[in-house]
Amino acid sequence: MNGLITRGSLFDDFFKDVAPGFYVKPLHGDPLPAQIRVDVKETPTAYTVDAELPGVAKEDIQVTIEDDVVTLRAEVKQLDEQRDGQRVLRSERFYGAVSRAFQLPQRVDKDASKARYDNGVLHLTLPKKAAIAGQRLTIE
């Protein structure tokens, strides 16, 4: 197990324990996770992908399919709203973009692929393309 302390964590923990009301994180809290978490499953005819994208609007998700490579991209936008007589003391919502690409064992039929976004999880159904039998070359 790694016993190293991450930069700033000692002081962060100290202030959280000693004076939790005094220590205020910077505005625009934590960024999106560095990696989109996915579950990829295979059936004889298709691949299914479940990707966690909490807090992302459906319109801000892009899925690109090229042969056997699937690329997921998501962006979260934060708009600062201040009303008369208010000031923001703490905001834990995040802003940023994250993307992930992975290769599947077989080519995907992108025209027949389907995507559904429900409760922060993107569900992809990616039918496999029919394998083309190799052609034998005639040797001259």
C-alpha positions as semicolon CSV with decimal commas, in nm:
position;residue;x (nm);y (nm);z (nm)
1;M;0,000;0,000;0,000
2;N;0,127;0,345;-0,083
3;G;0,191;0,548;0,230
4;L;0,255;0,879;0,054
5;I;0,038;1,174;0,140
6;T;-0,105;1,361;-0,155
7;R;-0,016;1,725;-0,190
8;G;-0,218;1,940;0,042
9;S;-0,414;1,656;0,200
10;L;-0,246;1,696;0,541
11;F;-0,351;2,060;0,564
12;D;-0,693;1,989;0,413
13;D;-0,761;1,726;0,678
14;F;-0,630;1,953;0,956
15;F;-0,858;2,243;0,862
16;K;-1,158;2,016;0,809
17;D;-1,113;1,868;1,159
18;V;-1,009;2,181;1,352
19;A;-1,222;2,449;1,186
20;P;-1,474;2,296;0,946
21;G;-1,671;2,622;0,912
22;F;-1,358;2,824;0,837
23;Y;-1,216;2,609;0,560
24;V;-1,398;2,681;0,237
25;K;-1,300;2,512;-0,088
26;P;-1,251;2,727;-0,394
27;L;-1,552;2,797;-0,611
28;H;-1,611;2,545;-0,887
29;G;-1,558;2,225;-0,691
30;D;-1,409;1,900;-0,801
31;P;-1,359;1,833;-1,172
32;L;-1,520;1,546;-1,358
33;P;-1,366;1,206;-1,292
34;A;-1,047;1,152;-1,490
35;Q;-1,198;0,847;-1,656
36;I;-1,551;0,754;-1,754
37;R;-1,635;0,427;-1,580
38;V;-1,779;0,168;-1,816
39;D;-1,909;-0,187;-1,813
40;V;-1,875;-0,365;-2,147
41;K;-2,062;-0,691;-2,205
42;E;-2,080;-0,916;-2,508
43;T;-2,354;-1,134;-2,654
44;P;-2,320;-1,341;-2,971
45;T;-2,471;-1,056;-3,177
46;A;-2,381;-0,731;-2,996
47;Y;-2,186;-0,543;-2,732
48;T;-2,356;-0,349;-2,455
49;V;-2,187;-0,060;-2,280
50;D;-2,302;0,111;-1,961
51;A;-2,110;0,434;-1,889
52;E;-2,147;0,644;-1,574
53;L;-2,195;1,012;-1,657
54;P;-2,360;1,169;-1,351
55;G;-2,461;1,533;-1,378
56;V;-2,421;1,548;-1,755
57;A;-2,704;1,672;-1,975
58;K;-2,803;1,440;-2,260
59;E;-2,722;1,714;-2,511
60;D;-2,361;1,734;-2,384
61;I;-2,276;1,368;-2,454
62;Q;-2,114;1,261;-2,779
63;V;-2,063;0,902;-2,893
64;T;-1,844;0,830;-3,195
65;I;-1,802;0,486;-3,352
66;E;-1,535;0,407;-3,609
67;D;-1,509;0,037;-3,699
68;D;-1,420;-0,123;-3,362
69;V;-1,330;0,194;-3,169
70;V;-1,590;0,365;-2,949
71;T;-1,526;0,717;-2,819
72;L;-1,733;0,876;-2,543
73;R;-1,711;1,249;-2,466
74;A;-1,903;1,444;-2,204
75;E;-1,901;1,804;-2,091
76;V;-2,055;1,964;-1,784
77;K;-2,122;2,335;-1,788
78;Q;-2,168;2,544;-1,477
79;L;-2,333;2,880;-1,494
80;D;-2,270;3,108;-1,199
81;E;-2,589;3,269;-1,083
82;Q;-2,586;3,551;-0,836
83;R;-2,895;3,736;-0,731
84;D;-2,919;4,069;-0,554
85;G;-2,808;4,039;-0,194
86;Q;-2,647;3,694;-0,241
87;R;-2,290;3,581;-0,252
88;V;-2,162;3,231;-0,316
89;L;-1,974;3,088;-0,019
90;R;-1,926;2,739;-0,151
91;S;-2,005;2,562;-0,477
92;E;-1,939;2,192;-0,516
93;R;-2,073;2,161;-0,867
94;F;-1,811;2,099;-1,129
95;Y;-1,728;2,211;-1,480
96;G;-1,518;2,033;-1,735
97;A;-1,494;1,776;-2,008
98;V;-1,383;1,415;-2,011
99;S;-1,347;1,162;-2,289
100;R;-1,266;0,796;-2,323
101;A;-1,199;0,569;-2,618
102;F;-1,175;0,192;-2,619
103;Q;-1,140;-0,079;-2,881
104;L;-1,378;-0,372;-2,909
105;P;-1,275;-0,716;-3,037
106;Q;-1,494;-0,686;-3,348
107;R;-1,624;-0,411;-3,578
108;V;-1,953;-0,245;-3,483
109;D;-2,248;-0,165;-3,710
110;K;-2,281;0,205;-3,629
111;D;-2,600;0,246;-3,835
112;A;-2,784;-0,009;-3,618
113;S;-2,633;0,111;-3,287
114;K;-2,858;0,263;-3,022
115;A;-2,794;0,493;-2,726
116;R;-3,015;0,571;-2,426
117;Y;-2,938;0,799;-2,131
118;D;-3,116;0,729;-1,803
119;N;-3,040;0,851;-1,448
120;G;-2,677;0,941;-1,519
121;V;-2,597;0,619;-1,705
122;L;-2,546;0,600;-2,081
123;H;-2,659;0,265;-2,223
124;L;-2,520;0,169;-2,565
125;T;-2,626;-0,129;-2,775
126;L;-2,366;-0,191;-3,043
127;P;-2,451;-0,472;-3,289
128;K;-2,154;-0,659;-3,432
129;K;-2,084;-0,632;-3,802
130;A;-2,091;-0,959;-3,988
131;A;-1,741;-1,094;-4,020
132;I;-1,614;-1,100;-4,375
133;A;-1,448;-1,427;-4,456
134;G;-1,088;-1,393;-4,560
135;Q;-1,017;-1,430;-4,926
136;R;-0,736;-1,655;-5,037
137;L;-0,488;-1,499;-5,273
138;T;-0,371;-1,684;-5,581
139;I;0,004;-1,712;-5,585
140;E;0,160;-1,654;-5,926
